[in-house]
Amino acid sequence: MQLERLATDLIDEAAGRSHRTDPVLPRTGGPAGNARLTAWTGLILLVLVVAELVTLLDVRGLISWHVAIGVLLVPPALLKTATTGWRFLRYYTRGRHYVSAGPPVLVLRVLGPLVVLATLGVLASGLVLIALGTTRGRQPFLSLLGQRVDWLTVHQAVFVAFAVVTGVHALARIVPAAMLVTGRRKENPGRAGDVPGAAGRVAVVALTLAAAGVAAALILPAASGWQHDRPGAHTFHQGDGPPPPSARP
C-alpha cells in the first residue's frame, strides 16, 4: 500500500493534479516567488539539455555545439541548485512560510539530491575534459576493479546517472512547471494578482543567461583540441600537455 501511495502521489504531481499552497510574501514573493523562479530556470535547463542530447547523435561532428551548450548549462544549473537549495534550507530550518507550503512528494524529495549531484558532476567533469585536452583527458588516473579509468570515462559514466535521475525528475516536474510559468497553476488559489518580485526574477534569469553566453564564448576556444579530435589520431594540440612519444619529431 505504501508503494502504491508513493506512485499515486508521483503521478498526481506529474499530471499537475496535486497542489502545494505557496504563501505569497511582499517584495520577493516568498515561497511563491521561489517556485516561479525555479520553474522558469527548470524549463530553460530542459531546453538546453534536449539540445545537448541532440548533439550526441553525432558528438564528433557536433563537438563544438556539444561543448558550447554544455558550458551554457552551467549558470542555469547553479541557479536552480541555489533556488531549490534555499527552499530546502528554509524548510528544514523551520522557516514558517516554507513549512506552511510543505515539502515535495517523497519520491522527488529523495531524488532531489541525486539530481543535484549528477547534474553538477556531469558539468564539472565536462569542464575538466576541456581544461585537460584530448591527450590528458584520455590518460588513466585510476585503476578500479582492474579497469583503467580516465576523465572521459568518468564524464560518460556520470552522464548515464544524470540521464536516469534527471529524466525521472523532468517527467515529474515539467507539467507543474509549465503550469506555473503560464499562470494556469496558482501558488495561492485564494490570492488575486501577480506574485511580487517579478522584475527581480526576470533580472536574475537574464543575468544568468548573459553569464552563460559569456562563459561559452570564453571557454569554447579552449576546446579546440576536442574539435579536431579523431579516433586513433596522434595530432598534438596546444593545451593538451606534453605530446606522446609517437607525436614527437
PAFI-280537 format. One record per residue (C-alpha): residue number from 1; residue in three letters; x, y, z. Coordinates in steps of 0.2 Angstrom, whole numbers. Example, Ala and Ser with C-alpha at 12.3 -4.5 7.8 and 13.67 -1.06 7.14 Angstrom:
residues 2
<pt><n>1</n><res>ALA</res><u>62</u><v>-22</v><w>39</w></pt>
<pt><n>2</n><res>SER</res><u>68</u><v>-5</v><w>36</w></pt>
END
This chain:
residues 249
<pt><n>1</n><res>MET</res><u>0</u><v>0</v><w>0</w></pt>
<pt><n>2</n><res>GLN</res><u>14</u><v>12</v><w>4</w></pt>
<pt><n>3</n><res>LEU</res><u>22</u><v>9</v><w>-13</w></pt>
<pt><n>4</n><res>GLU</res><u>5</u><v>12</v><w>-21</w></pt>
<pt><n>5</n><res>ARG</res><u>3</u><v>28</v><w>-12</w></pt>
<pt><n>6</n><res>LEU</res><u>20</u><v>34</v><w>-17</w></pt>
<pt><n>7</n><res>ALA</res><u>16</u><v>30</v><w>-35</w></pt>
<pt><n>8</n><res>THR</res><u>0</u><v>39</v><w>-34</w></pt>
<pt><n>9</n><res>ASP</res><u>7</u><v>54</v><w>-27</w></pt>
<pt><n>10</n><res>LEU</res><u>21</u><v>55</v><w>-40</w></pt>
<pt><n>11</n><res>ILE</res><u>8</u><v>53</v><w>-54</w></pt>
<pt><n>12</n><res>ASP</res><u>-3</u><v>66</v><w>-47</w></pt>
<pt><n>13</n><res>GLU</res><u>12</u><v>78</v><w>-46</w></pt>
<pt><n>14</n><res>ALA</res><u>17</u><v>74</v><w>-64</w></pt>
<pt><n>15</n><res>ALA</res><u>0</u><v>77</v><w>-70</w></pt>
<pt><n>16</n><res>GLY</res><u>-2</u><v>94</v><w>-61</w></pt>
<pt><n>17</n><res>ARG</res><u>-16</u><v>87</v><w>-51</w></pt>
<pt><n>18</n><res>SER</res><u>-8</u><v>89</v><w>-34</w></pt>
<pt><n>19</n><res>HIS</res><u>-5</u><v>107</v><w>-27</w></pt>
<pt><n>20</n><res>ARG</res><u>5</u><v>115</v><w>-13</w></pt>
<pt><n>21</n><res>THR</res><u>-1</u><v>131</v><w>-7</w></pt>
<pt><n>22</n><res>ASP</res><u>14</u><v>143</v><w>-8</w></pt>
<pt><n>23</n><res>PRO</res><u>12</u><v>158</v><w>3</w></pt>
<pt><n>24</n><res>VAL</res><u>14</u><v>174</v><w>-6</w></pt>
<pt><n>25</n><res>LEU</res><u>25</u><v>187</v><w>3</w></pt>
<pt><n>26</n><res>PRO</res><u>29</u><v>206</v><w>-1</w></pt>
<pt><n>27</n><res>ARG</res><u>44</u><v>211</v><w>-11</w></pt>
<pt><n>28</n><res>THR</res><u>51</u><v>194</v><w>-17</w></pt>
<pt><n>29</n><res>GLY</res><u>36</u><v>184</v><w>-17</w></pt>
<pt><n>30</n><res>GLY</res><u>42</u><v>172</v><w>-4</w></pt>
<pt><n>31</n><res>PRO</res><u>39</u><v>153</v><w>-7</w></pt>
<pt><n>32</n><res>ALA</res><u>28</u><v>158</v><w>-22</w></pt>
<pt><n>33</n><res>GLY</res><u>41</u><v>168</v><w>-30</w></pt>
<pt><n>34</n><res>ASN</res><u>54</u><v>155</v><w>-27</w></pt>
<pt><n>35</n><res>ALA</res><u>43</u><v>142</v><w>-35</w></pt>
<pt><n>36</n><res>ARG</res><u>41</u><v>153</v><w>-50</w></pt>
<pt><n>37</n><res>LEU</res><u>60</u><v>156</v><w>-52</w></pt>
<pt><n>38</n><res>THR</res><u>63</u><v>138</v><w>-50</w></pt>
<pt><n>39</n><res>ALA</res><u>50</u><v>134</v><w>-63</w></pt>
<pt><n>40</n><res>TRP</res><u>57</u><v>146</v><w>-76</w></pt>
<pt><n>41</n><res>THR</res><u>75</u><v>140</v><w>-73</w></pt>
<pt><n>42</n><res>GLY</res><u>70</u><v>122</v><w>-74</w></pt>
<pt><n>43</n><res>LEU</res><u>62</u><v>125</v><w>-91</w></pt>
<pt><n>44</n><res>ILE</res><u>77</u><v>134</v><w>-98</w></pt>
<pt><n>45</n><res>LEU</res><u>88</u><v>119</v><w>-92</w></pt>
<pt><n>46</n><res>LEU</res><u>76</u><v>107</v><w>-101</w></pt>
<pt><n>47</n><res>VAL</res><u>78</u><v>116</v><w>-117</w></pt>
<pt><n>48</n><res>LEU</res><u>97</u><v>116</v><w>-116</w></pt>
<pt><n>49</n><res>VAL</res><u>98</u><v>98</v><w>-110</w></pt>
<pt><n>50</n><res>VAL</res><u>87</u><v>92</v><w>-125</w></pt>
<pt><n>51</n><res>ALA</res><u>98</u><v>102</v><w>-137</w></pt>
<pt><n>52</n><res>GLU</res><u>114</u><v>94</v><w>-129</w></pt>
<pt><n>53</n><res>LEU</res><u>106</u><v>77</v><w>-131</w></pt>
<pt><n>54</n><res>VAL</res><u>103</u><v>81</v><w>-150</w></pt>
<pt><n>55</n><res>THR</res><u>122</u><v>84</v><w>-151</w></pt>
<pt><n>56</n><res>LEU</res><u>125</u><v>66</v><w>-145</w></pt>
<pt><n>57</n><res>LEU</res><u>118</u><v>60</v><w>-162</w></pt>
<pt><n>58</n><res>ASP</res><u>135</u><v>65</v><w>-170</w></pt>
<pt><n>59</n><res>VAL</res><u>145</u><v>70</v><w>-155</w></pt>
<pt><n>60</n><res>ARG</res><u>162</u><v>71</v><w>-165</w></pt>
<pt><n>61</n><res>GLY</res><u>154</u><v>81</v><w>-179</w></pt>
<pt><n>62</n><res>LEU</res><u>144</u><v>92</v><w>-167</w></pt>
<pt><n>63</n><res>ILE</res><u>158</u><v>93</v><w>-154</w></pt>
<pt><n>64</n><res>SER</res><u>158</u><v>112</v><w>-154</w></pt>
<pt><n>65</n><res>TRP</res><u>140</u><v>113</v><w>-151</w></pt>
<pt><n>66</n><res>HIS</res><u>141</u><v>100</v><w>-138</w></pt>
<pt><n>67</n><res>VAL</res><u>154</u><v>110</v><w>-128</w></pt>
<pt><n>68</n><res>ALA</res><u>145</u><v>127</v><w>-131</w></pt>
<pt><n>69</n><res>ILE</res><u>129</u><v>120</v><w>-124</w></pt>
<pt><n>70</n><res>GLY</res><u>137</u><v>111</v><w>-110</w></pt>
<pt><n>71</n><res>VAL</res><u>145</u><v>127</v><w>-104</w></pt>
<pt><n>72</n><res>LEU</res><u>128</u><v>136</v><w>-107</w></pt>
<pt><n>73</n><res>LEU</res><u>121</u><v>124</v><w>-95</w></pt>
<pt><n>74</n><res>VAL</res><u>132</u><v>128</v><w>-80</w></pt>
<pt><n>75</n><res>PRO</res><u>125</u><v>145</v><w>-74</w></pt>
<pt><n>76</n><res>PRO</res><u>106</u><v>140</v><w>-75</w></pt>
<pt><n>77</n><res>ALA</res><u>111</u><v>124</v><w>-66</w></pt>
<pt><n>78</n><res>LEU</res><u>119</u><v>133</v><w>-52</w></pt>
<pt><n>79</n><res>LEU</res><u>104</u><v>145</v><w>-51</w></pt>
<pt><n>80</n><res>LYS</res><u>92</u><v>130</v><w>-50</w></pt>
<pt><n>81</n><res>THR</res><u>103</u><v>122</v><w>-37</w></pt>
<pt><n>82</n><res>ALA</res><u>103</u><v>139</v><w>-27</w></pt>
<pt><n>83</n><res>THR</res><u>84</u><v>141</v><w>-28</w></pt>
<pt><n>84</n><res>THR</res><u>80</u><v>123</v><w>-23</w></pt>
<pt><n>85</n><res>GLY</res><u>93</u><v>123</v><w>-10</w></pt>
<pt><n>86</n><res>TRP</res><u>86</u><v>139</v><w>-2</w></pt>
<pt><n>87</n><res>ARG</res><u>69</u><v>131</v><w>-1</w></pt>
<pt><n>88</n><res>PHE</res><u>77</u><v>115</v><w>6</w></pt>
<pt><n>89</n><res>LEU</res><u>86</u><v>125</v><w>19</w></pt>
<pt><n>90</n><res>ARG</res><u>71</u><v>136</v><w>24</w></pt>
<pt><n>91</n><res>TYR</res><u>60</u><v>121</v><w>26</w></pt>
<pt><n>92</n><res>TYR</res><u>72</u><v>111</v><w>37</w></pt>
<pt><n>93</n><res>THR</res><u>77</u><v>126</v><w>47</w></pt>
<pt><n>94</n><res>ARG</res><u>58</u><v>128</v><w>51</w></pt>
<pt><n>95</n><res>GLY</res><u>55</u><v>144</v><w>41</w></pt>
<pt><n>96</n><res>ARG</res><u>37</u><v>147</v><w>45</w></pt>
<pt><n>97</n><res>HIS</res><u>31</u><v>151</v><w>27</w></pt>
<pt><n>98</n><res>TYR</res><u>41</u><v>137</v><w>19</w></pt>
<pt><n>99</n><res>VAL</res><u>35</u><v>124</v><w>32</w></pt>
<pt><n>100</n><res>SER</res><u>17</u><v>130</v><w>28</w></pt>
<pt><n>101</n><res>ALA</res><u>20</u><v>127</v><w>10</w></pt>
<pt><n>102</n><res>GLY</res><u>26</u><v>109</v><w>14</w></pt>
<pt><n>103</n><res>PRO</res><u>39</u><v>98</v><w>5</w></pt>
<pt><n>104</n><res>PRO</res><u>38</u><v>90</v><w>-12</w></pt>
<pt><n>105</n><res>VAL</res><u>31</u><v>72</v><w>-14</w></pt>
<pt><n>106</n><res>LEU</res><u>43</u><v>59</v><w>-5</w></pt>
<pt><n>107</n><res>VAL</res><u>50</u><v>52</v><w>-22</w></pt>
<pt><n>108</n><res>LEU</res><u>55</u><v>69</v><w>-28</w></pt>
<pt><n>109</n><res>ARG</res><u>62</u><v>74</v><w>-10</w></pt>
<pt><n>110</n><res>VAL</res><u>73</u><v>58</v><w>-11</w></pt>
<pt><n>111</n><res>LEU</res><u>78</u><v>61</v><w>-29</w></pt>
<pt><n>112</n><res>GLY</res><u>82</u><v>79</v><w>-27</w></pt>
<pt><n>113</n><res>PRO</res><u>100</u><v>77</v><w>-20</w></pt>
<pt><n>114</n><res>LEU</res><u>104</u><v>64</v><w>-33</w></pt>
<pt><n>115</n><res>VAL</res><u>98</u><v>76</v><w>-47</w></pt>
<pt><n>116</n><res>VAL</res><u>109</u><v>90</v><w>-40</w></pt>
<pt><n>117</n><res>LEU</res><u>125</u><v>79</v><w>-38</w></pt>
<pt><n>118</n><res>ALA</res><u>123</u><v>71</v><w>-55</w></pt>
<pt><n>119</n><res>THR</res><u>120</u><v>87</v><w>-64</w></pt>
<pt><n>120</n><res>LEU</res><u>135</u><v>96</v><w>-56</w></pt>
<pt><n>121</n><res>GLY</res><u>145</u><v>80</v><w>-58</w></pt>
<pt><n>122</n><res>VAL</res><u>142</u><v>79</v><w>-77</w></pt>
<pt><n>123</n><res>LEU</res><u>145</u><v>98</v><w>-80</w></pt>
<pt><n>124</n><res>ALA</res><u>161</u><v>98</v><w>-69</w></pt>
<pt><n>125</n><res>SER</res><u>168</u><v>83</v><w>-77</w></pt>
<pt><n>126</n><res>GLY</res><u>165</u><v>91</v><w>-94</w></pt>
<pt><n>127</n><res>LEU</res><u>174</u><v>106</v><w>-89</w></pt>
<pt><n>128</n><res>VAL</res><u>188</u><v>96</v><w>-83</w></pt>
<pt><n>129</n><res>LEU</res><u>189</u><v>87</v><w>-100</w></pt>
<pt><n>130</n><res>ILE</res><u>190</u><v>104</v><w>-109</w></pt>
<pt><n>131</n><res>ALA</res><u>204</u><v>110</v><w>-97</w></pt>
<pt><n>132</n><res>LEU</res><u>214</u><v>94</v><w>-99</w></pt>
<pt><n>133</n><res>GLY</res><u>213</u><v>92</v><w>-118</w></pt>
<pt><n>134</n><res>THR</res><u>211</u><v>76</v><w>-128</w></pt>
<pt><n>135</n><res>THR</res><u>228</u><v>68</v><w>-123</w></pt>
<pt><n>136</n><res>ARG</res><u>227</u><v>71</v><w>-104</w></pt>
<pt><n>137</n><res>GLY</res><u>208</u><v>68</v><w>-104</w></pt>
<pt><n>138</n><res>ARG</res><u>211</u><v>50</v><w>-110</w></pt>
<pt><n>139</n><res>GLN</res><u>225</u><v>47</v><w>-99</w></pt>
<pt><n>140</n><res>PRO</res><u>220</u><v>35</v><w>-85</w></pt>
<pt><n>141</n><res>PHE</res><u>222</u><v>41</v><w>-67</w></pt>
<pt><n>142</n><res>LEU</res><u>214</u><v>27</v><w>-58</w></pt>
<pt><n>143</n><res>SER</res><u>213</u><v>8</v><w>-58</w></pt>
<pt><n>144</n><res>LEU</res><u>196</u><v>2</v><w>-52</w></pt>
<pt><n>145</n><res>LEU</res><u>192</u><v>-17</v><w>-52</w></pt>
<pt><n>146</n><res>GLY</res><u>206</u><v>-20</v><w>-65</w></pt>
<pt><n>147</n><res>GLN</res><u>199</u><v>-6</v><w>-76</w></pt>
<pt><n>148</n><res>ARG</res><u>209</u><v>9</v><w>-80</w></pt>
<pt><n>149</n><res>VAL</res><u>198</u><v>25</v><w>-78</w></pt>
<pt><n>150</n><res>ASP</res><u>201</u><v>41</v><w>-87</w></pt>
<pt><n>151</n><res>TRP</res><u>191</u><v>58</v><w>-86</w></pt>
<pt><n>152</n><res>LEU</res><u>182</u><v>54</v><w>-102</w></pt>
<pt><n>153</n><res>THR</res><u>176</u><v>38</v><w>-95</w></pt>
<pt><n>154</n><res>VAL</res><u>171</u><v>47</v><w>-79</w></pt>
<pt><n>155</n><res>HIS</res><u>161</u><v>60</v><w>-89</w></pt>
<pt><n>156</n><res>GLN</res><u>152</u><v>46</v><w>-99</w></pt>
<pt><n>157</n><res>ALA</res><u>148</u><v>37</v><w>-83</w></pt>
<pt><n>158</n><res>VAL</res><u>141</u><v>52</v><w>-74</w></pt>
<pt><n>159</n><res>PHE</res><u>131</u><v>56</v><w>-89</w></pt>
<pt><n>160</n><res>VAL</res><u>122</u><v>40</v><w>-88</w></pt>
<pt><n>161</n><res>ALA</res><u>117</u><v>43</v><w>-70</w></pt>
<pt><n>162</n><res>PHE</res><u>112</u><v>61</v><w>-74</w></pt>
<pt><n>163</n><res>ALA</res><u>101</u><v>54</v><w>-88</w></pt>
<pt><n>164</n><res>VAL</res><u>92</u><v>42</v><w>-77</w></pt>
<pt><n>165</n><res>VAL</res><u>89</u><v>53</v><w>-62</w></pt>
<pt><n>166</n><res>THR</res><u>86</u><v>69</v><w>-72</w></pt>
<pt><n>167</n><res>GLY</res><u>74</u><v>60</v><w>-84</w></pt>
<pt><n>168</n><res>VAL</res><u>63</u><v>55</v><w>-69</w></pt>
<pt><n>169</n><res>HIS</res><u>64</u><v>72</v><w>-61</w></pt>
<pt><n>170</n><res>ALA</res><u>59</u><v>81</v><w>-78</w></pt>
<pt><n>171</n><res>LEU</res><u>44</u><v>69</v><w>-81</w></pt>
<pt><n>172</n><res>ALA</res><u>38</u><v>73</v><w>-64</w></pt>
<pt><n>173</n><res>ARG</res><u>41</u><v>92</v><w>-65</w></pt>
<pt><n>174</n><res>ILE</res><u>38</u><v>98</v><w>-82</w></pt>
<pt><n>175</n><res>VAL</res><u>19</u><v>99</v><w>-82</w></pt>
<pt><n>176</n><res>PRO</res><u>18</u><v>108</v><w>-65</w></pt>
<pt><n>177</n><res>ALA</res><u>32</u><v>120</v><w>-70</w></pt>
<pt><n>178</n><res>ALA</res><u>24</u><v>124</v><w>-87</w></pt>
<pt><n>179</n><res>MET</res><u>8</u><v>127</v><w>-77</w></pt>
<pt><n>180</n><res>LEU</res><u>17</u><v>139</v><w>-65</w></pt>
<pt><n>181</n><res>VAL</res><u>25</u><v>150</v><w>-79</w></pt>
<pt><n>182</n><res>THR</res><u>9</u><v>151</v><w>-90</w></pt>
<pt><n>183</n><res>GLY</res><u>-1</u><v>156</v><w>-75</w></pt>
<pt><n>184</n><res>ARG</res><u>-13</u><v>140</v><w>-76</w></pt>
<pt><n>185</n><res>ARG</res><u>-7</u><v>135</v><w>-58</w></pt>
<pt><n>186</n><res>LYS</res><u>-9</u><v>147</v><w>-44</w></pt>
<pt><n>187</n><res>GLU</res><u>3</u><v>146</v><w>-29</w></pt>
<pt><n>188</n><res>ASN</res><u>-10</u><v>153</v><w>-18</w></pt>
<pt><n>189</n><res>PRO</res><u>-28</u><v>150</v><w>-25</w></pt>
<pt><n>190</n><res>GLY</res><u>-36</u><v>162</v><w>-13</w></pt>
<pt><n>191</n><res>ARG</res><u>-25</u><v>177</v><w>-18</w></pt>
<pt><n>192</n><res>ALA</res><u>-28</u><v>188</v><w>-33</w></pt>
<pt><n>193</n><res>GLY</res><u>-15</u><v>197</v><w>-43</w></pt>
<pt><n>194</n><res>ASP</res><u>3</u><v>193</v><w>-48</w></pt>
<pt><n>195</n><res>VAL</res><u>17</u><v>187</v><w>-36</w></pt>
<pt><n>196</n><res>PRO</res><u>28</u><v>201</v><w>-31</w></pt>
<pt><n>197</n><res>GLY</res><u>46</u><v>201</v><w>-36</w></pt>
<pt><n>198</n><res>ALA</res><u>43</u><v>198</v><w>-55</w></pt>
<pt><n>199</n><res>ALA</res><u>56</u><v>211</v><w>-61</w></pt>
<pt><n>200</n><res>GLY</res><u>69</u><v>204</v><w>-49</w></pt>
<pt><n>201</n><res>ARG</res><u>66</u><v>186</v><w>-55</w></pt>
<pt><n>202</n><res>VAL</res><u>67</u><v>192</v><w>-74</w></pt>
<pt><n>203</n><res>ALA</res><u>83</u><v>201</v><w>-70</w></pt>
<pt><n>204</n><res>VAL</res><u>91</u><v>186</v><w>-61</w></pt>
<pt><n>205</n><res>VAL</res><u>86</u><v>175</v><w>-76</w></pt>
<pt><n>206</n><res>ALA</res><u>93</u><v>187</v><w>-89</w></pt>
<pt><n>207</n><res>LEU</res><u>109</u><v>189</v><w>-79</w></pt>
<pt><n>208</n><res>THR</res><u>111</u><v>170</v><w>-78</w></pt>
<pt><n>209</n><res>LEU</res><u>109</u><v>168</v><w>-97</w></pt>
<pt><n>210</n><res>ALA</res><u>121</u><v>183</v><w>-100</w></pt>
<pt><n>211</n><res>ALA</res><u>134</u><v>174</v><w>-89</w></pt>
<pt><n>212</n><res>ALA</res><u>131</u><v>158</v><w>-98</w></pt>
<pt><n>213</n><res>GLY</res><u>134</u><v>166</v><w>-115</w></pt>
<pt><n>214</n><res>VAL</res><u>150</u><v>175</v><w>-109</w></pt>
<pt><n>215</n><res>ALA</res><u>156</u><v>159</v><w>-102</w></pt>
<pt><n>216</n><res>ALA</res><u>153</u><v>149</v><w>-118</w></pt>
<pt><n>217</n><res>ALA</res><u>162</u><v>162</v><w>-128</w></pt>
<pt><n>218</n><res>LEU</res><u>177</u><v>162</v><w>-117</w></pt>
<pt><n>219</n><res>ILE</res><u>178</u><v>143</v><w>-114</w></pt>
<pt><n>220</n><res>LEU</res><u>174</u><v>137</v><w>-132</w></pt>
<pt><n>221</n><res>PRO</res><u>192</u><v>141</v><w>-139</w></pt>
<pt><n>222</n><res>ALA</res><u>200</u><v>131</v><w>-125</w></pt>
<pt><n>223</n><res>ALA</res><u>190</u><v>115</v><w>-133</w></pt>
<pt><n>224</n><res>SER</res><u>199</u><v>117</v><w>-150</w></pt>
<pt><n>225</n><res>GLY</res><u>208</u><v>100</v><w>-147</w></pt>
<pt><n>226</n><res>TRP</res><u>192</u><v>91</v><w>-145</w></pt>
<pt><n>227</n><res>GLN</res><u>185</u><v>99</v><w>-160</w></pt>
<pt><n>228</n><res>HIS</res><u>199</u><v>92</v><w>-171</w></pt>
<pt><n>229</n><res>ASP</res><u>200</u><v>75</v><w>-162</w></pt>
<pt><n>230</n><res>ARG</res><u>198</u><v>59</v><w>-172</w></pt>
<pt><n>231</n><res>PRO</res><u>199</u><v>41</v><w>-166</w></pt>
<pt><n>232</n><res>GLY</res><u>217</u><v>35</v><w>-167</w></pt>
<pt><n>233</n><res>ALA</res><u>224</u><v>52</v><w>-172</w></pt>
<pt><n>234</n><res>HIS</res><u>240</u><v>57</v><w>-164</w></pt>
<pt><n>235</n><res>THR</res><u>240</u><v>75</v><w>-168</w></pt>
<pt><n>236</n><res>PHE</res><u>246</u><v>86</v><w>-154</w></pt>
<pt><n>237</n><res>HIS</res><u>235</u><v>101</v><w>-150</w></pt>
<pt><n>238</n><res>GLN</res><u>240</u><v>116</v><w>-140</w></pt>
<pt><n>239</n><res>GLY</res><u>234</u><v>114</v><w>-122</w></pt>
<pt><n>240</n><res>ASP</res><u>235</u><v>95</v><w>-122</w></pt>
<pt><n>241</n><res>GLY</res><u>251</u><v>95</v><w>-112</w></pt>
<pt><n>242</n><res>PRO</res><u>267</u><v>86</v><w>-117</w></pt>
<pt><n>243</n><res>PRO</res><u>264</u><v>76</v><w>-133</w></pt>
<pt><n>244</n><res>PRO</res><u>265</u><v>57</v><w>-133</w></pt>
<pt><n>245</n><res>PRO</res><u>282</u><v>49</v><w>-139</w></pt>
<pt><n>246</n><res>SER</res><u>273</u><v>45</v><w>-156</w></pt>
<pt><n>247</n><res>ALA</res><u>269</u><v>63</v><w>-159</w></pt>
<pt><n>248</n><res>ARG</res><u>286</u><v>70</v><w>-156</w></pt>
<pt><n>249</n><res>PRO</res><u>298</u><v>74</v><w>-170</w></pt>
END
